[in-house]
């Protein structure tokens, strides 16, 4: 707080009364102006904020925010607060928000459209400056049902509306990277075991893998991609089927790290050395699974925290008036560990 000298040389903290007197308004009006209440005229609000700045009654950044009609808060709505994928996105977004002195309201819609609408209304009533919506799975989702008068960015799961701003991982590129890594390790009989076939992202990863195989002049081992569920049990079962059909396979690209853990189990049971006989690469780079696998699992990292940070940056830009639309795909990277090594 600033201080003012009294008649006897003493000092006292600047008060709201001082601000109101300097601005020529009542104490009630000064309070409403500094708290962003809608009942105050724009010119009156500007006069009060100017007086507060001159007296150093409030931080200049806050004063500028109030003058611009900003609350310094944003909403984060997720459909899967306990999810493996939504949490890293939220962490990255909150990192970016924190560096910008922005407070975050976090809401879990639990995949329920009605609950989501409720959260949107609640956040709007708190005058948040913008929203980030994080999906539970990486496939397109309907845009927010309610008409939202503030910027919205969709993260991980893109909006079905091409006019919205969406930030996603490049699943096609990730699938390509996985196979390119295996080919670089000298593998030629490469199979692909993936998860739920209703996931568009799973087919995107397969498409990238097939493109890389084609460019290397190779065919998919096993004759087809194996689809089932995102589980270790499916990884074990699919690997057994694969080995029966194509016992000469020398590499397996698993559509998730959970599947890859099952692949490793089945290969060990079959007496196949990893990576000597068969190299294995997963997807997602779920570190608790990848680093504790035996051997440690090479995996495609979809950089979810970075995705969250970029989503926050795009929201900041939209709040500042920068207009853009469409889906932005961020690149993946391969994190090499012991389950893939070059052949001698």
Buried (B, 14 or more C-beta within 10 A) or exposed (E): EEEEEEEEEEEEEBBBEBBBBBBEBEEEBBBBBBEBEEEBEEEBBBBBBBBBBEBEBBEEEBBEBBBEEBBBBBBBBBBBBEBBBBBBBBEBBBBBBEEEEBEBBBBBBEBEEEBBBBBBEEBBEEBBBBBBBBBBBBBBBEBBEEEBEBBBBBBBBBBEBEEBBBBBBBBBBBBBBBBBBBBEBEBBBBBBBBBBEEBEBBBBBBBBBBBBBEEBEBEBBBEEBBBBBBBBEBBBBBBBBBBEBBEEBBBBBBBBBBBBBBBBBBBEEBEBEBBEEBBBBBBBBBBEBBEEBEBBBBBBBBBBBBBBBBBBBBBBBBBEEEEEEEBBBBEBBBBBBBBBBEEE
